[in-house]
Amino acid sequence: MKFPLFFCLLFISFTALAQLRYTKLVIEPGQAFSYAQSDILVADTLIMQDSSSIVLNNLKKENYLYAKVAIIGKGCSIKGNAEHGKIGAGGRAGKSSNAPCKDATNGEDAQSGTDGGHATSLLVYVKHIQINNPILISLTGGNGGSGGKGGDGGSAGAGTIHCNGGDGGNGGKGGHGANGGNGGDLVLNLPITEQVKLKQQLRVFLKAGTFGRGGRGGYSGSGGLGPRGKHGRNGLQGEDGFDGAPGTDGVVSYADY
C-alpha cells in the first residue's frame, strides 16, 4: 500500500507545481498575462482591467481557468490561437547546358508545407462573473503551409550536324499543401444565472485553419535546336502538388457549475 500512496502524493505535488495560483489576480489595463509553461490558472478573484488579455499555453491540448469571482472590463480577450504552418521550400532549377548536344538536368522536387497547429481547448470554471462589455475568446487553428514550387528544368545544348540537340530537363514536382489545424473547444462551467450574463457579452472565434495549396510543378526545360531537324526533346512539365485538408472548427458548450 505504500507505493500507491507515494505515487498519489507525487502526482498531487506535480499538479500543484504546474498551477498558477493566486488569491487575487489583477491584470492591469493593456497588460497580457501569459500561462507560460503552465496549463492551469486558479484565482479566488480574477480582475481583467480594460484592454487586458490572457494568453494561453498552446503547447498543451487543454488549458483550465478556475475563479470564484471574475470581473471583466472593456475590450478584454483570452487567446489560444495556434501557429500557422510554414511554406515548403521550392526546388532548385536544373542546370542548363551550353555545350553542344548535351542534356540539361532536371529541376528538383519542392518540399511540402507543414501543418497548421491545433488550438488549445479552454475549460472555464467560474462561480460569479461581473461583465458589462464584450469579451473575446479566440481559439483558432493555424493555417496549413502551401507547398513550394518545383524547380524548372534546365535548357539543353544545341545540336550540330554530327549530333542531335540535348534533351531539356524535366520540371520538379510541386510540394504538397499541408493540413489546417483544428480550432479549440470552449467549455464554460458556470451557474445558470451567470451563464445568462456571459452569453450576452461573449464573442468567440473557434475557426479551423485553412488548408495549404499544392505547389506548382516546375516548367519544362527546352531541348536544344539543331540543323536538319536534329532537335533535342523538351523536358516534361513537373506535377503540381496536392492541396491539404482544412481543420475542424471548435465548439462552445455550457455546463452548470
Secondary structure, 3 states (H helix, E strand, C coil): CHHHHHHHHHHHHHHHHHEEEEEEEEECCCCEEECCCCCEEEEEEEEECCCCEEECCCCCCEEEEEEEEEEECCCEEEECCCCCCCCCCCCCCCCCCCCCCCCCCCCCCCCCCCCCCCCCEEEEEEEEEEECCCEEEECCCCCCCCCCCCCCCCCCCCCCCCCCCCCCCCCCCCCCCCCCCCCCCEEEECCHHHHHHHHHHEEEECCCCCCCCCCCCCCCCCCCCCHHHCCCCCCCCCCCCCCCCCCCCCCEEEECC
